[in-house]
């Protein structure tokens, strides 16, 4: 009997993406040079995930 995904499996990825976004926002506020690069990388990660899920998977 398959019970599906547990709540931990459902919420793990969104939690990781939100934590990375928070790290990016804080680094953008508190740091120059390397913090700007870290912010850029962490804040564009959700966009890349959206692009991958939207266009990266084939229907067939």
N, C-alpha and C positions, 0 to 999 in steps of 0.2 A: 504494500500500500504506500503510494507516494504522497507525502504530505506537502510537497512544494518547498518553497524557500523559507528559511527561518527569518525572524525579524532582524537578526544580526547580519545575515547575508543581504537582505534588502537595503539596509541603511549604511552598510560599510562604505561603499563607493561615494555616495553623496557626502558622508561625513568627512572622508579624506579630501574630496574636492573643496569642501567648505573650509577645512583647516588650512589647506594650501592657499586658498584665496585670502584668508585672514593673515597668514604669514606674508603674502605679497602686499597687502594693504599696509600692514605695520612697517614692513621694510621700505615701502615707498615714502612713508611719512617720516621715518627716523634716520634714513641713511641716504647718502649720495653715492654715485658711481656703482659699486657692486650691489647696493640695495635697489637701485633702479633696474639693474639687469635681473635681479631676483624677482622683483615685483612684476616685471614684464613677462618673465617665464611662468610664474605661478598664476598670474591673472589671465593669461591666454590659454592655459590648460583647459578650462571648461569649454572654451570656444572650439578647441581642437577635438574635444570629445564629442561635441555636438556635430561638428562637420563629419567626423568619422561615423557616428551613428546614423546620420542622415544620408550621406553619399557613399560611405565606405562599404556598407553591406549590400549584397545583391539579393534580390527577391527570389531568384531561382536557384 
